């Protein structure tokens, strides 16, 4: 009889081996030989590279419980150790300069937990000011709340416009938001469109692996500076939560059938988008015109050279859509963003120590 572990481990190992070959070719020029891949039932560490037996192990619980992009970062981490041992001649320190060099090639951070952002960082100060403005948007007075949100948006616009256009390239990062799914909901597509249009990031739907369901799914990846990613992550979660909350309220107040949620959500997000477009037009009248970020576009295309556009779907525009649109036009971002504590992905301790 095949055990549950064997049922899961076989497809996991197939997927991990495919990713190993992809990373080896893309980042390391095919310099590595395939290791023995193993799923470790121990929970003491996320992953481990054993030089003597050429075994690269990942923890069963890690694959089962964490996002697949976290699992792939752990795989890259152990590949960096393999590269140090088999290509760079080893290193007396497990996370020494040779390891840092391998991590740079694999485009991951050599440290496991990240480092705090200095409190006097100009970008950190901008986020704190945005946080205070959005806190003011909790005002019961709709005009005061909308003025606070508009001021926060203008502050972010000014910050991005003031960044130097020449000199060294900006430090861009990528972050995945929300849960993966086999099919992308219209609500999720509209929210990603709002992020890319108004919050100084690029959005792309990428393929990931669902280790529990043993299938490939799609997930939203957002690219930009650390500060803009922090704001985009907040707006993403805020809009999803607000859509759910306002739908439940409208369904009850207007006796809307459950199958009208898609229509209501489309109206709400369209209304909120048009509200932001109105704010952008007022900023343009003041001479604050955003022309895009060519460096970010190049970063997107270097990370994802093969990009396909995604088609849109028609939505019925009935009573539910009108109700959603009205709710969206009155929606304000009214909770403070959390202060940014680290750059890059922070993973649990004990990866291979």
C-alpha positions as CSV (number, residue, x, y, z in Angstrom):
1,X,0.0,0.0,0.0
2,X,1.3,3.4,-1.0
3,X,1.6,5.8,2.0
4,X,0.3,9.3,2.1
5,X,3.8,10.6,2.2
6,X,4.8,8.7,-0.9
7,X,1.7,10.0,-2.7
8,X,2.8,13.5,-2.0
9,X,6.5,13.1,-2.2
10,X,6.6,11.8,-5.8
11,X,5.0,14.8,-7.5
12,X,6.8,17.1,-5.1
13,X,10.2,15.7,-6.1
14,X,9.2,15.9,-9.8
15,X,8.3,19.6,-9.5
16,X,11.4,20.4,-7.4
17,X,13.7,18.7,-9.9
18,X,12.1,20.7,-12.7
19,X,12.7,23.9,-10.8
20,X,16.3,22.8,-9.9
21,X,17.1,22.4,-13.6
22,X,15.4,25.7,-14.5
23,X,17.4,27.6,-11.9
24,X,20.7,25.8,-12.8
25,X,20.3,26.8,-16.4
26,X,18.9,30.3,-16.0
27,X,21.1,31.5,-13.1
28,X,24.2,29.3,-13.0
29,X,24.7,28.5,-16.7
30,X,24.2,24.8,-16.1
31,X,27.3,24.5,-13.9
32,X,25.8,22.1,-11.5
33,X,25.2,18.4,-11.7
34,X,21.8,17.2,-10.5
35,X,21.9,16.2,-6.8
36,X,19.9,13.5,-5.0
37,X,16.7,15.3,-4.0
38,X,15.0,14.2,-0.8
39,X,12.0,15.1,1.2
40,X,13.0,15.2,4.9
41,X,10.4,14.2,7.5
42,X,12.5,16.1,10.1
43,X,11.1,19.5,11.1
44,X,14.3,20.8,12.6
45,X,15.3,22.7,9.4
46,X,13.7,23.9,6.2
47,X,16.4,22.5,3.9
48,X,19.9,21.1,3.9
49,X,22.7,20.4,1.5
50,X,24.9,17.4,2.3
51,X,28.2,17.6,0.3
52,X,29.5,14.1,1.0
53,X,26.4,12.3,-0.3
54,X,25.4,15.1,-2.8
55,X,21.9,15.2,-1.2
56,X,19.7,18.2,-1.2
57,X,16.9,17.9,1.3
58,X,13.7,19.9,1.9
59,X,11.4,19.5,4.9
60,X,8.1,17.8,4.4
61,X,6.3,20.3,6.7
62,X,7.9,23.2,4.8
63,X,6.4,22.0,1.5
64,X,3.1,21.2,3.0
65,X,2.6,24.4,5.1
66,X,4.4,27.3,3.3
67,X,3.9,29.1,0.0
68,X,5.6,27.5,-3.0
69,X,7.7,30.6,-3.7
70,X,9.1,30.3,-0.2
71,X,9.9,26.6,-0.9
72,X,11.7,27.6,-4.1
73,X,13.7,30.2,-2.2
74,X,14.8,27.5,0.2
75,X,15.7,25.3,-2.9
76,X,17.8,28.2,-4.2
77,X,19.4,28.6,-0.8
78,X,20.6,25.0,-0.8
79,X,21.6,25.3,-4.5
80,X,23.9,28.1,-3.4
81,X,25.6,25.8,-0.9
82,X,25.9,23.2,-3.6
83,X,27.4,25.8,-6.0
84,X,30.0,26.9,-3.3
85,X,31.1,23.3,-2.7
86,X,31.1,22.0,-6.3
87,X,32.0,25.1,-8.4
88,X,33.7,27.7,-6.1
89,X,35.9,25.3,-4.2
90,X,34.2,25.5,-0.8
91,X,34.2,28.1,1.9
92,X,35.4,27.8,5.5
93,X,32.3,29.7,6.6
94,X,28.9,28.3,5.7
95,X,27.5,31.7,4.9
96,X,30.7,33.4,3.9
97,X,31.7,35.5,0.8
98,X,31.5,32.6,-1.6
99,X,28.0,31.8,-0.4
100,X,27.0,35.5,-0.9
101,X,28.4,35.3,-4.4
102,X,26.3,32.2,-5.2
103,X,23.2,33.9,-3.7
104,X,23.7,36.9,-5.9
105,X,23.8,34.6,-9.0
106,X,20.6,32.9,-7.9
107,X,19.0,36.3,-7.1
108,X,18.2,35.6,-3.4
109,X,19.4,37.2,-0.2
110,X,22.3,35.6,1.6
111,X,20.8,36.4,5.0
112,X,17.8,34.5,6.3
113,X,15.9,37.1,8.2
114,X,16.6,40.5,6.5
115,X,17.8,43.6,8.3
116,X,15.8,46.5,9.8
117,X,15.4,49.6,7.7
118,X,17.1,52.6,9.2
119,X,14.6,55.0,10.8
120,X,16.2,58.0,9.1
121,X,15.8,56.4,5.6
122,X,13.8,58.9,3.5
123,X,11.6,56.2,2.1
124,X,10.8,55.1,5.7
125,X,9.8,58.6,6.5
126,X,7.5,58.8,3.5
127,X,5.7,55.6,4.6
128,X,5.3,57.0,8.1
129,X,3.7,60.2,6.7
130,X,1.4,58.1,4.5
131,X,0.5,56.0,7.5
132,X,-0.5,59.2,9.4
133,X,-2.6,60.5,6.5
134,X,-4.4,57.2,6.1
135,X,-5.1,57.2,9.8
136,X,-6.9,60.5,9.4
137,X,-9.0,58.9,6.7
138,X,-11.0,57.1,9.5
139,X,-12.8,60.4,10.0
140,X,-16.6,60.0,10.0
141,X,-16.7,63.1,7.8
142,X,-16.6,61.8,4.2
143,X,-14.9,65.0,2.9
144,X,-12.2,64.9,5.5
145,X,-11.6,61.2,4.9
146,X,-11.4,61.6,1.1
147,X,-9.0,64.6,1.5
148,X,-6.7,62.5,3.7
149,X,-6.6,59.7,1.2
150,X,-6.0,62.1,-1.7
151,X,-3.2,63.7,0.3
152,X,-1.6,60.3,0.8
153,X,-1.8,59.5,-2.9
154,X,-0.3,62.8,-3.8
155,X,2.6,62.3,-1.3
156,X,3.4,58.9,-2.9
157,X,3.2,60.5,-6.3
158,X,5.6,63.3,-5.3
159,X,8.0,60.8,-3.7
160,X,8.2,58.7,-7.0
161,X,8.5,61.8,-9.1
162,X,11.4,63.1,-7.0
163,X,13.4,59.9,-7.4
164,X,16.5,60.5,-9.6
165,X,16.0,59.6,-13.2
166,X,19.7,59.1,-13.8
167,X,22.5,57.4,-11.9
168,X,22.4,53.8,-10.7
169,X,19.3,51.7,-11.3
170,X,16.8,51.6,-8.4
171,X,16.7,48.6,-6.2
172,X,13.6,46.7,-7.3
173,X,12.1,43.6,-5.7
174,X,9.2,41.2,-6.4
175,X,6.6,40.1,-3.9
176,X,3.7,37.6,-4.3
177,X,0.3,38.7,-2.9
178,X,-2.7,36.7,-2.0
179,X,-3.5,33.0,-2.5
180,X,-2.9,31.1,-5.7
181,X,-5.9,29.7,-7.6
182,X,-6.6,27.5,-10.6
183,X,-8.7,30.3,-12.1
184,X,-8.2,34.0,-11.6
185,X,-11.3,35.7,-10.3
186,X,-12.4,39.0,-12.0
187,X,-12.2,40.7,-8.6
188,X,-8.5,39.8,-8.4
189,X,-7.8,40.9,-12.0
190,X,-9.4,44.3,-11.3
191,X,-7.4,44.8,-8.1
192,X,-4.2,44.0,-9.8
193,X,-5.1,46.5,-12.5
194,X,-5.7,49.2,-9.9
195,X,-2.3,48.5,-8.3
196,X,-0.4,48.8,-11.6
197,X,-2.2,51.9,-12.7
198,X,-2.0,54.0,-9.5
199,X,0.6,52.6,-7.0
200,X,3.8,52.6,-9.0
201,X,4.3,48.8,-9.3
202,X,4.0,46.3,-12.1
203,X,1.7,43.3,-11.8
204,X,1.9,40.0,-13.5
205,X,0.1,36.7,-13.0
206,X,2.7,33.9,-12.7
207,X,2.4,30.1,-12.4
208,X,3.1,28.5,-9.1
209,X,2.6,25.1,-7.6
210,X,0.0,24.1,-5.0
211,X,1.7,21.3,-3.0
212,X,-1.5,20.3,-1.2
213,X,-3.6,20.0,-4.3
214,X,-0.7,18.7,-6.5
215,X,-1.4,21.1,-9.3
216,X,-0.2,24.3,-11.0
217,X,-2.1,27.5,-10.2
218,X,-1.7,31.3,-10.8
219,X,-0.7,33.9,-8.3
220,X,-0.2,37.6,-8.4
221,X,3.4,38.9,-8.5
222,X,4.0,42.6,-7.9
223,X,7.3,44.3,-8.8
224,X,8.7,47.7,-7.6
225,X,10.7,49.4,-5.0
226,X,10.4,48.1,-1.4
227,X,8.4,51.2,-0.4
228,X,5.9,50.9,-3.3
229,X,5.6,47.2,-2.7
230,X,4.7,47.8,0.9
231,X,1.9,50.2,-0.1
232,X,0.7,47.9,-2.9
233,X,0.5,45.0,-0.5
234,X,-1.6,47.0,1.9
235,X,-4.0,48.3,-0.9
236,X,-4.3,44.7,-2.2
237,X,-5.4,43.4,1.1
238,X,-7.6,46.4,1.9
239,X,-9.5,46.1,-1.4
240,X,-10.1,42.4,-1.1
241,X,-11.4,42.9,2.5
242,X,-13.5,45.9,1.6
243,X,-15.1,44.1,-1.3
244,X,-16.1,41.2,0.9
245,X,-17.4,43.5,3.7
246,X,-19.4,45.8,1.4
247,X,-20.8,42.9,-0.6
248,X,-22.2,41.3,2.6
249,X,-23.7,44.6,3.6
250,X,-25.3,45.3,0.2
251,X,-26.6,41.7,-0.1
252,X,-28.4,42.1,3.2
253,X,-29.6,45.7,2.6
254,X,-30.7,45.2,-1.0
255,X,-31.7,41.5,-0.8
256,X,-29.3,40.7,-3.6
257,X,-28.9,37.0,-4.7
258,X,-25.6,35.4,-4.0
259,X,-24.8,35.0,-7.7
260,X,-24.5,38.8,-8.1
261,X,-21.3,39.1,-6.1
262,X,-19.2,39.2,-9.2
263,X,-21.3,42.0,-10.7
264,X,-21.2,44.0,-7.4
265,X,-17.5,43.6,-7.0
266,X,-16.8,44.7,-10.6
267,X,-18.9,47.8,-10.0
268,X,-17.2,48.6,-6.7
269,X,-13.7,48.3,-8.1
270,X,-14.6,50.2,-11.2
271,X,-16.0,53.0,-9.0
272,X,-12.9,53.1,-6.9
273,X,-10.7,53.1,-10.0
274,X,-12.6,56.1,-11.4
275,X,-12.3,57.9,-8.1
276,X,-8.5,57.5,-8.2
277,X,-8.5,58.6,-11.8
278,X,-10.2,61.8,-10.7
279,X,-7.5,62.4,-8.1
280,X,-4.8,61.8,-10.7
281,X,-6.4,64.3,-13.0
282,X,-6.4,66.9,-10.3
283,X,-2.7,66.2,-9.6
284,X,-2.0,66.5,-13.3
285,X,-3.7,69.9,-13.3
286,X,-1.1,70.9,-10.6
287,X,1.7,69.7,-12.9
288,X,2.3,66.3,-11.1
289,X,2.3,64.0,-14.1
290,X,3.5,60.4,-13.8
291,X,5.1,59.1,-17.1
292,X,6.0,55.7,-15.8
293,X,9.2,54.0,-14.8
294,X,11.2,52.7,-17.7
295,X,13.7,50.9,-15.4
296,X,10.9,49.0,-13.7
297,X,9.6,48.0,-17.0
298,X,13.0,46.6,-18.0
299,X,13.2,44.8,-14.6
300,X,9.8,43.2,-15.3
301,X,10.9,42.0,-18.8
302,X,14.2,40.7,-17.6
303,X,12.5,38.7,-14.9
304,X,9.6,37.6,-17.2
305,X,10.8,37.8,-20.8
306,X,7.7,36.1,-22.2
307,X,4.7,38.1,-21.2
308,X,1.2,37.5,-22.6
309,X,-1.7,39.8,-22.2
310,X,-4.8,38.6,-20.3
311,X,-8.3,39.0,-21.8
312,X,-11.1,40.7,-20.0
313,X,-14.6,39.4,-19.3
314,X,-17.9,41.1,-19.8
315,X,-20.0,41.9,-16.7
316,X,-23.8,42.4,-16.5
317,X,-24.5,46.0,-15.4
318,X,-27.6,45.7,-13.4
319,X,-28.7,46.8,-10.0
320,X,-25.9,45.0,-8.2
321,X,-23.3,46.7,-10.5
322,X,-24.8,50.1,-9.8
323,X,-24.8,49.5,-6.1
324,X,-21.2,48.4,-6.2
325,X,-20.1,51.4,-8.2
326,X,-21.7,53.8,-5.7
327,X,-19.9,52.0,-2.9
328,X,-16.6,52.1,-4.7
329,X,-16.9,55.9,-5.3
330,X,-17.3,56.4,-1.6
331,X,-14.5,54.0,-0.6
332,X,-11.4,55.5,1.1
333,X,-8.2,53.8,2.2
334,X,-8.6,54.3,6.0
335,X,-6.2,52.1,7.8
336,X,-2.5,52.8,8.3
337,X,0.0,50.7,6.5
338,X,2.4,48.7,8.7
339,X,5.9,50.0,9.0
340,X,8.3,48.3,6.7
341,X,10.8,46.3,8.8
342,X,12.9,44.5,6.2
343,X,13.7,44.3,2.6
344,X,13.3,41.1,0.7
345,X,11.7,37.9,1.8
346,X,12.0,37.0,5.5
347,X,12.0,33.3,6.0
348,X,11.8,31.3,9.2
349,X,15.0,30.6,11.0
350,X,16.7,27.3,11.0
351,X,17.0,26.8,7.2
352,X,20.1,24.7,7.3
353,X,21.9,25.6,10.5
